[in-house]
């Protein structure tokens, strides 16, 4: 691991969470629209019709590549670089570590970030990349057991993940609109379809109503939402109730019990956190590119 200590560090700001969500969501989107099984004439497939004008799949993909192609390809390269570095330096990331990171991430994101999350497998791939990098950095840090214990004792609340509800919502402007939506649900319409068609919340409506995981102690949603979520069992939807945004109907997909992580369970996470805090300039995945033969048409990493 002495190679890592000697590595020339690149001063580059850490990515904001929202940027992380955008890029991972785009990777999922591109994977979906280019997945195996697409028809042979997929490039000419019409994905939108605006009056007499057609937008083809080829035009759609080209626009995504122009606007976000470099960031997405760079992230995919970083994933590969970190996986190969993990093999080289004998670094492993367990499924338990990924689940722990995922639960903590969900507990701190706000509602609209939650609605923008990609699917779990894509999210775990990005978390795995970050964990490998953090572990490579932490290996070189000298942190005492006393410092680890002190940090845990002073920040114990960070390692208590509250009970969470995985929710979808339909937001309606009036009681009359809410009654019509309830009638459609009772007549067998899917919650997702009604949310897309009727909900006035622009972010979650486009996601079929998905709100994501909402902690029971969050202050980012109206208290009436949490009360309603607690009133039904998983797999059920609530009656319409009034919120500052209108009238809301919730669907509870699942309830995830809260958990408090003991010191030994998060010891490695604390060690990585303290190692990162000791650094004057951050190590990024791009810092490892020189170790591998990388050929891409965007040129050297910035």
FENJORA-V429595 format. One line per field, one symbol per residue. ss: DSSP state (~ for helix, > for strand, _ for the rest). phi: phi as a letter, one per 30 degrees, with the letter a starting at -180 (. if undefined). psi: psi as a letter, one per 30 degrees, with the letter a starting at -180 (. if undefined). A space follows every 10 residues. Layout:
ss->???
phi->???
psi->???
//
This chain:
ss->_~~~~~____ ______~~~~ ~~~~~~~~~~ ~~~_______ _~~~_>>>>> __>>>>~~~~ ~~~~~~~~~~ ~~~~~~~~~~ ~~~~~~~~__ ____~~~~~~ ~~~~~~~~__ ~~~~~____~ ~~~~~~~~~~ ~~~~~~~~~_ ____~~~~~~ ~~~~_~~~~> >__>>>>>>> >>__~~~~~~ ~~~~~~____ ~~~~~~~~__ _~~~~____> >>>>>_____ __~~~~~~~~ _____>>___ >>>__>>>>> >>>>>>__>> __~~~~~~~~ ~~~~~~~~__ ____~~~~~~ ~_________ __
phi->.deddddddc dbddddedde dddddddddd dddcdejdde cedcddcabc iccccceddd dddddddbed dddddddedd ddddddddch cbbddddddd dddddddcdd eddedcdddd dddddddded ddeddddddd dcbddddddd ddddbeddcc cdebccbbbb ccdbdddddd dddddddjdd dddddddcdc ddddddcijd cjccddcdcd bdeddddddd dbdejccddd bdbeckccbc ccdaccddbc ddeddceddd dddddddddd bdccdddcdd dbdcbbdcid dd
psi->ffeeefkjkk jkkkkleeee eeeeeeeeee eefglkfkle heefkkfkkj bfkkkleeee eeeeeeegee eeeeeeeeee eeeeeeeegh kkkleeeeee eeeeeeffkl efeeffkale eeeeeeeeee eeeeeeefef kjkleeeeee eeefheffgj jlkkkjlllk kleleeeeee eeeeefgfkk eeeeeeefkg jeefefggfk fakjkfglgf lkeeeeeeef fllkgllllk lklffbkkkk kjelkjklkj kleffgeeee eeeeeeffke kkklefffef fljkjlgfak k.
//
